[in-house]
Amino acid sequence: MYLFPMSAKTLWSIVQIDRRQEDKDVGYQRALSESRVKKIAKFLDAGNAIPGAILISFDKAKESRGGAGIIIKNEPDAGWVIDGQHRLAGAHKAAKDVEIPVVALLGLNLTQQIDFFVTINREQKGVPASLYYDLLKHLPRTKTEAEAVQERAADLANTMKKDPDSPFHQRIVVTTSPKQGCLSLTNAVRKLSPLLKRDGRLAQFNDEVRAAILNNLYRALEQSFSREYGRPDSVFFRTIGFGALMNALPVIVDTTIRLAGKMDFRVAAMKDTLRLLGTFDFNGWREMGTGTAAEKQASDDVRERLAEEADAVAKTRIEY
């Protein structure tokens, strides 16, 4: 095995992407994601670097005398890309030529090449999405609008996670899969981000008020629906429960303001809103399955009940 830097455009000219295709361009179109290749090329042309090595199996190469290096034939089928084909294709497509690290293996037969390919692509693990969100604030580059919103969502979730007085204290996890009664940071960011966008319902509030709204909603749930809240597998801390509540949050916020007649998100005000739900069967959410559709169905039940009951209360007040 040899490790060395090499011009991406030179390497591209002497390797194959897919052995099943005699014409590399045809194989390239079928094997690669064009959009991903373009993103990598744009990333490199912006002056960035990709340190990950490209793994190549060279058929037409031999060790130099003494084994200090290798001699590769300058032919279009000298080797086959085992891993890193998108990085190599993106570097090739970039306007400027960049040097990339190459790990070269010599003399592998087809079975060994396939074994490397399968092992790498089956066993390697990606960075958990929760860890990615947790690290967003440390990125030195300018963030996209979506990344900026995700960063705000991650900050909000981490603030509640670290607050000993928050219902979410130590119940939002980053580097591991969430155990019973916990949420992943990925799920928290997924559901909080729409609320924090420019037109999101929480966009008008500062971080302190946002945390208060979420914390007090869950405190109110604990007091109003104590049986469900107190279960070890409380649906409020499951993906569908948290997702449905965040979907319904705009209506919960608006109803709370409507009933209080002002911006009041204290626990008592939140309880007044939840009281409109009566004996709502949150346990039924467990039977709805998972996914976006299930979250929407669950939240629709809450939104509709709140809207109907809030209208009834408003009508009673007017008549009175």
N, C-alpha and C positions, 0 to 999 in steps of 0.2 A: 504494500500500500504506500502510495506517495502523495504528498501534499505540496502544492505549489500554486502561485498566482498565474493567471493566464488571461489574455485578451478575450473578452466575451465574444467578439465578432469572429476571431480566429477559431475559438473553440466551436462555435456554432457551425463553422464551415466544414468541420471534420467529424462531426458526430451525427448520429441518427436519434430522432425523438421516439419513434415507434418502429420496431423491427418488422411489424406486420405490413408496413407500407413501403413499397420500393421507392416511391416518390416522397421525399421528406416533406414537401409542402402540403401534399394531400394528408399525410399522417399528422402533420402539425395542426391542420384545421380540425381534424377529428379528435385529436388527443388533447388539445389545449383549449382553455377558455380565453377567447379573444379579448374580452373585457378585462380579465385579470392581467393578461400580458400588457395591455395598454396602460393599466394603472401602474404596473411595475416600471415600465419605460418612463412614464411621466415622473414617477418618484425618483428615478435615477437621474433624469435630466435636470431635476430641481437641485441637484448637488448632494443628494443623500446616498448612503451606502447600504448594501445588504451583505452582512458578514457571513451568512450561512453558506457553507461549501456546497458545490455541485458534485454529486457522486457519479463517476463515469467508469464504465467497464471498457477498457481498451483491448481490442483484438489485434490491432495492427500497431503494436508498440512493443518495445523490448527494453530490458535494463541496459544501461550503459556499462562500459567496462568498470568493474569494481563495485557496481551497484549503487553508485552515488546519485544516479538520476535515471531518467528514461528517455528513449528516443521514439517519437511518435511519427508515423507516416503522414504526410500531408495529403490525405485522401478523404473523400466525403463520407466514408463509412469506416473510419478508423476506430470509432467507439460508439457506445450506446449509453444514453443518459438513464441512469437508474433512479436518481432522485434529484429534484431541483429543476425540472424541465420548464416550469413557468418562470422561474428566476432567470434561467439562461435565455429563454425566448424574449423576456422583457428587456434584458440587458442587450440582446442583439438588436431589438427594435428601437432602443434608445438612440437619440441623435448622436451622442458622443460615445466613443468606445471606452469601456471601463474594464478594469482588471477584476476578476473574481477568483475566489479561492476554489481550487479543484482538488478533490480527493480521487486519485486514480487507482483502480484495481486492474491487475494484469492477469491474463490467461484464464479468466473464468469461463466455464462452459455455460450453455444456455440454462441448465437447471440451477446452477449457482447464481446466475444473474437474476432469475425469477425468484429465487429464495431471498436474496437481498431485497428485491423490490417488495415482495409480499411482507417480509418481516418489518421493514421500515414503515410501510403504509398501514400495517395492521397494528403495530405495537406503539408507535409514537403517540404521545398525548398532547393535545393542544393546551394552551394556557386557559384555565377556567375563565369564563366570561366575567364572573364576579371580581376576579383579581384584576382583569383589564379595566373594569369600571373604577376599581379602587385606586388604580395607578394613573388614571387619566389626568388628574391635577398636576402630576409631575412631568407631563410632556412639555418639552421646551418649545415646540413648534406652535404655530398658530392653529387653533382648533377650528373645525367646521362648526356650523351652528348646531348640528345634531350632537356633536361631541361636547359642546359647551353645555347643552341641556342635560346630557347624560352625566356630566361632571357635577352639575348642580343637584341632580337627583341623588347621585352617590354621596355627595356631601351631606345632604339632608338625611339620608338613611344612616350614614355613619354617625351623625350628630345624635340621632335618637338611640342608636345602638350603644353609644358610650355614656348616655345619660342614665345614671342609676335610678332616676325617678320616672323614666319613660317605660311604658308597657313593652316597648321594643328592645329594652336593655338586654344585650347579649343574645338577642333572638334573630339577628340578621348576620349571616355567616358569609365569609369571603372566599376562603381557600378550600373549604370542604363542602361536601353535600349537606344540605340542611337536614338535621334530625327532626324527629317529631316535635311539633310546637315551635319550629323555627322557619325563617324565610331565607332564601338566598339573596345576596345583593343583586344578582342578575334580575330576579323577579321584581325586587323593589324598584330598581332603575327602570325596568320595562314598563311598570304601571305608573310610576311617578313622573316620568319624562313628559307624557302628553299633558299633564297638569301644570308643568313648568314652562311649556313653550310660550311664545309671545301671546297667543290667544288662549292659553290654558287657564283653568279656573284659579289656580294658585299663583299665577304670574304677578298679580297686583300686590301680593303680600311679601313682606321680608321673611328671611329664614326663620326668625323667632316665631312669627305668627304661623307660618307653615307648619313648623314642628308642633306648635300648640294645637292647631286644628287636628292633626293626625293623632297626637297623644291623647287629647281630650275625647276624640271620637272613640278611641279604644278603651279609655277609662269609663266612658258612658256605656259602651257595650258590656264591659265587665259588670257594671252595676245593674244594667237593664236586662241583660241576658246572661246572668251569672252561671247558669247550669251549662250552657254551651261554651262559654268563655273558659270555665274552669276545667274542662276536659283536657286530658293530656294531648289529645289530637284535635284541639279546638279548630273548628273550620275557619275561624277568623285568622289563623296563622297557617292556613294551607293555601296553596297556589290559587285555587278557585275562589276561596273566601276573600283573601286579600285583593285579588284581581277584581272581583265583583264589587267590593266596597270602594275601591279606587275608581272604578267606572261610575259608580253612583255618587261619588264625592261631590261633583258640581251641584247635584240636586240636594244633597245633604247640607252643603254650605248655604245654598240659596234658601232652603226651607228654614234653616236655623236663623238666618238673618230676618226672614219674613216673620217668623213667630216672635222673635225677640224685639223686632222693630228697630234693630240696630246691629252693628258689627259686634256680636257677642258670641265667642266660641268657648266660653267656660264649660266645664263638665255639665253643670245644671242646664245650660242652654242646649247642649248636645242631647241630653237626656229627654228634654221636651220634644226634640225632633224624633228621637227613637221611639218615644211613647206612641207616636202615630202608627208605628208598625204593629202595635198590639202584641198578639202572641205569634208573631211571624215565626215560621218553621225554618230556622237556619240549618237545622240538621238535614233538611231535604237537599241542600246544596251538595251533600256528599254523593248523591245518586246521579248527579248531572254529568259526571265524568270530568275531563280536563280539556284545556284548550281555549282559544279565544271565543268560540261560539258558546261554550258552556259558561264562561265568565259573563258574556253578554246576556245570556238568558237569565242567569242568577241576578245580575244587577237590574235588569228590566223589571223584575218582580218588586224589588225595593223601590225603584224610581216611581213606578206606577202607583204603588201603595202610598208613598209619601205625597205625591202630587194630588191624589184623590183626597187624602185626609187633610192636607194643608188647605185645599180649596174649601172643604167642609168647615174647617175651623174659621177661615176668613169669612165665609158666608154667615156663620153663627155670630161672629163679632159685629158684622154689618147690621144684621137683624136686631141684635141687642142694642 
